[in-house]
Each structure stands twice: as structure tokens, then as C-alpha cells.
């Protein structure tokens, strides 16, 4: 399973890279800290949807170390 597809792997205030809805075609990744996890299901094939502390909403594509 690719990074960001399992809800259990994502924690609040974790640094992540997300793809915003408007960036899905280009795949541009926006970075920030998780404020809220929006997806309720345990997994999602396109990535778990989160809100960043900046207010941006998108699907997790990578974890930042």
C-alpha cells in the first residue's frame, strides 16, 4: 500500500504532503501539518483526505520526515 492510504498511519500535527483538488491533474504537492483527518474509512485508494493547519484540504500523498 502506498503512503497516505491508511488512516491509522496519519496522526494530528504530522508533516505531510497533500494534493489539492485543483492540483490533481498536475500532481503538485502542498506541504503542511495535519489539523484534521476528514476521511472516516480505514483506507482510501487515492489517499486519506485531511485539512492542514493552513486550512487547505487534500489527499495525503507522502509523509515528511
Buried (B, 14 or more C-beta within 10 A) or exposed (E): EEBBBBBEBBEEEBEBBBBBEEEEEEEEBBEBBBBEBEBEEEEBEBBBBBBBEEEBBBBBBBBEE
